[in-house]
Amino acid sequence: MIVLRAHSRGEVDPENVDADTIDKEIELGSRLVVLLQNKENYKDLSLEDLLKSTNNFDQANIIGCGGFGLVYRATLPDGRKLAIKRLSGDCGQMDREFRAEVEALSRAQHPNLVHLQGYCMFKNDKLLIYSYMENSSLDYWLHEKLDGPSSLDWDTRLQIAQGAARGLAYLHQACEPHILHRDIKSSNILLDENFKAHLADFGLARLILPYDTHVTTDLVGTLGYIPPEYGQAAVATYKGDVYSFGVVLLELLTGKRPMDMCKPKGSRDLISWVIEMKKENRESEVFDPFIYDKQNDNEMLRVLEIACLCLSEYPKLRPSTEQLVSWLDNIDTIA
């Protein structure tokens, strides 16, 4: 780990910096950029660089709204880009949430996660520095792309589902301590230059001890993705994340949003509509017409079955993320 003062361009010897020093500096309000990864690539990064590269956090550079704050595009003088998450300073327990998120993300290393490069704390400003994803979010490609329909073909969508499942399985099972994401949705699945999926926004995540299966806390999430049991008890679970992932699978299959209040009353809720169509044996009618053809029929039907299992009313009937990875990675052999 390297710690850089924003007012100094000199290199800091990481051997002479420890955690106690960081804590003391933060308490004093020093403008620190703490680099957790790629230290050689960004070793001269300062707070002034972050301000300049975002044009003082100009609205024109906003690229997303994540948990607890906005995300900005930062373009460095050499052309490289970073994503800067500026956490809201007036949220309750922000210091604890910030430090917990940094600690969790610094340990979470997987090809299908958005990597935390570093962070900065200065007075009321708390910044998280992420890798930049060139192709924005899955939500953009499915729902917001203005120049015609989504260009994501079925193979690309399936690869995105497979990658996102691997990232979620890592958080649930391999990361120590295990992490609940708690806000799985298409806008939190970011795509790199090769359309590889990366799970983002762990500001809403809660660390839980290994082998714990749930955590009781203030529940957060996004309308349309929240599992039904969250309305009955304040318990967030792994299977709650699986439910939300099932909603994302439906988005990939149908090209539709989870909730669309502009539609007729019976078809506003994507989940209810798909389940009803399935009961009537009209599954093929729910698929996005821009990607559906007979060649993909078996694979898409199988993914639809997986999505419906994820959306089971009873959490115990939902698959584990380990099962999801296995099923999706072998979809061509089991379809």
Secondary structure by P-SEA (a helix, b strand, c coil): cbbbbcccccccccccccaaaaaaaaaaccbbbbbcccccccccccaaaaaaaaccccccccccccccbbbbbbbccccbbbbbbbccccccaaaaaaaaaaaaaaacccccccccccccccccbbbbbbbbbccccccccccccccccccccaaaaaaaaaaaaaaaaaaacccccccccccccccccccccccbbbbcccccbbbbcccccccccccccccccccccccccccccaaaaaaaaaaaaaaaaccccccccccccccccaaaaaaaaaaacccccccccccccccaaaaaaaaaaaaaaaacccccccccaaaaaaaaaaccccc
